[in-house]
């Protein structure tokens, strides 16, 4: 064989191998209708084998616009959890990335540029990946980043610009990463930075809180074990709670307490009960709470002047019950405007809004009766009621999935579960006997609420 022919054939062979390898490494897979189960636009399950690790989720699957990836409970397995995924292209229609959705994969990048509708990233959504950069600037509707959502990654840069609707960063959301700086100045509605939210970010030297005048809480150890050398809390004029050791194990020498501008503030108090004034320089080790901030609020629910026992008052983001005198007394309500809804069996719901200022407030609400035939039938049936060891929830055939929250008589959330099977059976054996209040949600909001009694 002539050398020229040999070299030509060798060149063709090398080119063929090069093309083959290029196609192999660049190959992406777009999920199809056969790969997924979709209900109401939410991906419930994926059966794809993940032989190809670079995944595209299209905007439409099974004839439905994809608005979310299902959340699972703490002991559940996420829809795309532990699949070895190396890249993911999310649909432009997505609003919710559910709990554990992409937990424990091999993601190094996360492109959110087309996620303009994204509102919620739930707990553990991207836990245990290798994502090195996050840019939320094209996610103007983002409201919540859930617990441990990006914990144990390799995040070296983060961009919150254009995130004016972000309200909460939950527990350990960015635990153990490597970002050098964080700029929250665009986060004008940020209310809470949770417990250990940025704990163990050893490279973190700078945080910018300018514009964070809605921030109410910085949780325990939120920025502990970082390389911060200073922190300016002066823009945080709504701050009520500065958690224990929020800036401990850093180069910060001390903290200057901010000057709140809300009604009712009088002084700061640390964990030992020591009192400080706004503007005082204090230790970074302790936690600090604003005092005399809260106002007592009393509701009295009546009909023709007679008290209504066990009326449900949905107020301050949770349901409460009136006592035998038709009263609900809340000692600690933060100043602000709050809507309320009062419901009781046999009466039309009463809705309104109150403005809470410094002085205590008493509200009397007179309920109007409904004729029996006017009482609306519940979308979901909850039984037996009273019950003992279990609660059964049944709903119409066209109801797909949702969740239930159960509160005790003091308004404390005691149980939260996803519901999808028909019927759903919830174990209540560990709950104390007494009166509870439930709220049932679908993808759009509350569809049913009521009282449930455990005997």
Secondary structure, 3 states (H helix, E strand, C coil): CCHHHHHHHHHHHHHHHHHHHHHHHHCCEECCHHHEEEECCEEEEECCCCCCCEEECCCEECCEECCEECCCCCCCCCCCCCCCCCEEECCCCCCEECCCCCCCCCCCCCECCCCCCCCEECCCCCCCCCCCEEECCCCCCCCEECCCCCCCCCCCEEECCCCCCCCEECCCCCCCCCCCEEECCCCCCCCEECCCCCCCCCCCCEEECCCCCCCCEECCCCCCCCCCCCCCCCCCCCCCEECCCCCCCCCCCCEECCCCCCCCCCEEEECCCCEECCCCEECCCCCEEEECCCEEEEEEEEECCEECCCCEEEECCEEEECCCCCEEEEEEECCEEEEEEEECCCECCEEEEEEECCCCEEEEEECCECCHHHCCCCCEEEECCCECCEEEEEECCCCCCEEEEEECCCCCEEEEEEECCCCEEEECCCCCCEEEEEEEECCCCEEEEEEEEEC
